Amino acid sequence: MNLKDLLSPFFVWQRAFEKPYTTLRPTIDRPGAPAYRGFHINVSEECVGCGSCHAICQNQAIDMVAVEEFAGRKADSGLRPRFDYGRCCWCGLCVDICTAGSLRMSNEYAWITEDPTEFHFTAGVDDKPWQNNELGYRRAEGYHLYPPKRIEMDMLSPDESVQSFEEVARGYSEEQARKEADRCVECGICVATCPA
């Protein structure tokens, strides 16, 4: 072993008295890409609480929780998605399946806290700084994981309907009924709001 090998570890100590090159929080001034899949945004007024985001989540990171201000609204379950960022993998399937188009993702990704319970939040209900962020992942226009257009039911014309006691709506054929059933996400809102 030569003298240089013995003294080289002591040269490291000269860095201890210089100004560091690192920054304390480097993610503060580093925004995500415009379509980055960051924290979730939910427009609660548009959300109907169908639970399709909960059903498709492969990590079980979404729970549907009752939100008092939306309870009792017509065609609304009163439930809203609550996210667990200890489980979420930011895949975006919940955004793609959202039947109302209310669920989005911001491009915010830096969230520093010492309280682990803060990583469980109800998007659109709990106030978060990224809720009004215009950037981030959105479902592509015209892209749906289910057929969004309703299959129209055959109806009797007014001239035909006044001549008989037949129902005005003829009902679906078997093929039409299958197409209409493909739209169902089994949320139960139609059953709950049906007056019959």
C-alpha positions as CSV (number, residue, x, y, z in Angstrom):
1,M,0.0,0.0,0.0
2,N,1.5,3.4,-1.0
3,L,1.1,6.8,0.7
4,K,-1.5,8.0,-1.8
5,D,-3.8,5.1,-0.9
6,L,-3.5,6.0,2.7
7,L,-4.2,9.7,2.2
8,S,-7.0,9.6,-0.4
9,P,-9.9,9.0,2.1
10,F,-8.9,12.3,3.8
11,F,-9.4,14.3,0.6
12,V,-13.1,13.5,0.8
13,W,-13.3,15.6,4.0
14,Q,-12.5,18.8,2.1
15,R,-16.0,18.5,0.5
16,A,-17.5,18.6,4.0
17,F,-16.7,22.3,4.3
18,E,-17.8,23.4,0.8
19,K,-21.3,24.4,-0.3
20,P,-23.4,21.3,-1.4
21,Y,-24.4,20.9,-5.0
22,T,-27.7,19.2,-4.2
23,T,-31.0,21.1,-3.6
24,L,-33.2,20.5,-0.6
25,R,-36.4,19.7,-2.5
26,P,-35.7,19.3,-6.2
27,T,-39.2,18.3,-7.3
28,I,-40.8,21.7,-6.4
29,D,-39.9,23.5,-9.6
30,R,-40.1,20.4,-11.8
31,P,-43.6,20.2,-13.3
32,G,-44.8,16.9,-14.9
33,A,-45.3,16.5,-18.6
34,P,-48.7,17.8,-19.9
35,A,-50.3,14.4,-20.1
36,Y,-48.5,12.9,-17.0
37,R,-50.6,10.5,-14.9
38,G,-50.4,12.2,-11.5
39,F,-52.8,12.7,-8.7
40,H,-56.5,12.2,-9.4
41,I,-59.1,14.9,-10.0
42,N,-62.8,14.3,-9.8
43,V,-65.5,16.8,-10.9
44,S,-67.9,15.8,-8.1
45,E,-70.9,17.5,-9.7
46,E,-70.5,15.4,-12.9
47,C,-69.8,12.1,-11.0
48,V,-72.8,9.9,-10.4
49,G,-71.0,7.4,-8.1
50,C,-71.5,4.4,-10.4
51,G,-68.4,2.6,-9.0
52,S,-67.0,1.6,-12.4
53,C,-63.6,3.1,-11.3
54,H,-63.7,1.0,-8.2
55,A,-64.6,-2.2,-10.1
56,I,-61.8,-1.8,-12.7
57,C,-59.0,-0.9,-10.2
58,Q,-56.6,-3.9,-10.2
59,N,-54.9,-2.8,-7.0
60,Q,-58.0,-2.1,-5.0
61,A,-56.9,1.5,-4.5
62,I,-60.3,3.0,-4.9
63,D,-63.1,2.7,-2.3
64,M,-66.6,4.2,-2.9
65,V,-67.5,6.3,0.1
66,A,-70.8,8.1,0.9
67,V,-70.6,11.9,0.6
68,E,-73.4,13.7,2.5
69,E,-73.8,16.6,0.1
70,F,-74.5,14.3,-2.9
71,A,-76.9,11.9,-1.0
72,G,-80.4,11.9,-2.4
73,R,-79.6,13.5,-5.7
74,K,-81.6,12.2,-8.6
75,A,-79.7,9.6,-10.7
76,D,-76.8,9.7,-8.2
77,S,-75.7,7.0,-5.7
78,G,-74.2,9.6,-3.4
79,L,-70.9,7.8,-3.4
80,R,-67.6,9.2,-4.5
81,P,-64.2,7.5,-5.1
82,R,-61.7,7.6,-2.3
83,F,-58.1,6.9,-3.4
84,D,-55.3,5.1,-1.5
85,Y,-52.0,6.2,-2.9
86,G,-50.2,3.4,-1.0
87,R,-51.8,1.0,-3.6
88,C,-52.4,3.1,-6.7
89,C,-50.1,2.3,-9.7
90,W,-51.3,5.3,-11.8
91,C,-52.4,3.1,-14.7
92,G,-55.3,5.4,-15.7
93,L,-57.9,2.6,-16.2
94,C,-60.2,4.4,-13.8
95,V,-60.1,7.5,-16.0
96,D,-60.7,5.4,-19.1
97,I,-63.7,3.6,-17.7
98,C,-65.4,6.6,-16.1
99,T,-68.9,6.6,-17.5
100,A,-69.6,10.3,-16.6
101,G,-66.1,11.5,-17.8
102,S,-65.7,13.2,-14.4
103,L,-62.5,11.4,-13.4
104,R,-59.1,12.8,-14.6
105,M,-55.5,12.9,-13.5
106,S,-53.4,16.0,-12.9
107,N,-49.7,16.3,-13.8
108,E,-48.8,16.9,-10.2
109,Y,-46.7,14.2,-8.7
110,A,-44.9,15.7,-5.7
111,W,-46.7,15.3,-2.4
112,I,-44.6,15.5,0.8
113,T,-46.2,14.8,4.1
114,E,-45.3,13.0,7.3
115,D,-48.9,11.9,7.9
116,P,-49.6,8.6,6.0
117,T,-53.4,9.1,6.4
118,E,-53.2,12.1,4.1
119,F,-52.5,9.7,1.2
120,H,-56.1,8.5,1.4
121,F,-58.4,11.2,0.0
122,T,-61.7,11.6,-1.8
123,A,-61.0,13.4,-5.1
124,G,-63.3,16.4,-5.7
125,V,-64.4,16.5,-2.1
126,D,-61.2,16.9,-0.1
127,D,-59.5,20.2,-1.1
128,K,-56.2,19.5,-2.8
129,P,-54.0,22.0,-4.7
130,W,-54.2,20.1,-8.0
131,Q,-58.0,19.9,-8.1
132,N,-58.3,22.7,-10.7
133,N,-55.2,21.6,-12.7
134,E,-55.9,21.7,-16.5
135,L,-52.9,19.6,-17.3
136,G,-52.6,15.8,-16.9
137,Y,-54.1,12.6,-18.3
138,R,-57.6,12.7,-19.7
139,R,-59.5,10.0,-21.6
140,A,-59.0,10.6,-25.3
141,E,-61.9,12.2,-27.2
142,G,-64.2,9.6,-28.6
143,Y,-62.5,6.7,-26.7
144,H,-64.6,4.5,-24.5
145,L,-64.2,1.1,-22.9
146,Y,-68.0,0.6,-23.2
147,P,-70.4,1.7,-26.0
148,P,-71.7,5.1,-24.8
149,K,-74.5,5.6,-27.3
150,R,-77.9,4.4,-26.3
151,I,-79.7,1.9,-28.6
152,E,-83.0,3.6,-29.6
153,M,-86.2,1.6,-29.0
154,D,-88.7,1.2,-31.8
155,M,-91.8,3.3,-31.2
156,L,-95.2,3.4,-32.8
157,S,-96.0,6.4,-34.9
158,P,-98.7,8.7,-33.4
159,D,-101.2,7.6,-36.2
160,E,-100.7,3.9,-35.3
161,S,-100.8,4.4,-31.5
162,V,-104.3,6.1,-31.5
163,Q,-105.8,3.2,-33.3
164,S,-105.0,0.5,-30.8
165,F,-104.2,-0.2,-27.2
166,E,-100.7,-1.4,-28.0
167,E,-97.8,0.1,-26.0
168,V,-96.2,3.1,-27.6
169,A,-92.8,1.5,-27.1
170,R,-92.4,-1.8,-28.9
171,G,-89.4,-2.9,-26.8
172,Y,-86.1,-4.2,-28.0
173,S,-85.5,-7.1,-30.3
174,E,-83.1,-9.7,-28.8
175,E,-80.2,-8.2,-30.8
176,Q,-81.0,-4.6,-29.7
177,A,-81.3,-5.8,-26.1
178,R,-77.9,-7.4,-26.1
179,K,-76.3,-4.2,-27.5
180,E,-78.1,-2.1,-24.9
181,A,-77.0,-4.5,-22.1
182,D,-73.3,-4.0,-23.2
183,R,-73.6,-0.5,-21.9
184,C,-74.5,-1.5,-18.4
185,V,-71.8,-1.1,-15.7
186,E,-74.1,-2.7,-13.1
187,C,-74.1,0.4,-10.8
188,G,-77.7,0.0,-9.8
189,I,-78.6,3.7,-10.1
190,C,-81.4,2.9,-12.7
191,V,-83.0,0.4,-10.3
192,A,-82.7,2.8,-7.3
193,T,-84.3,5.7,-9.2
194,C,-87.0,3.8,-11.1
195,P,-90.5,4.9,-10.0
196,A,-92.1,1.6,-10.9
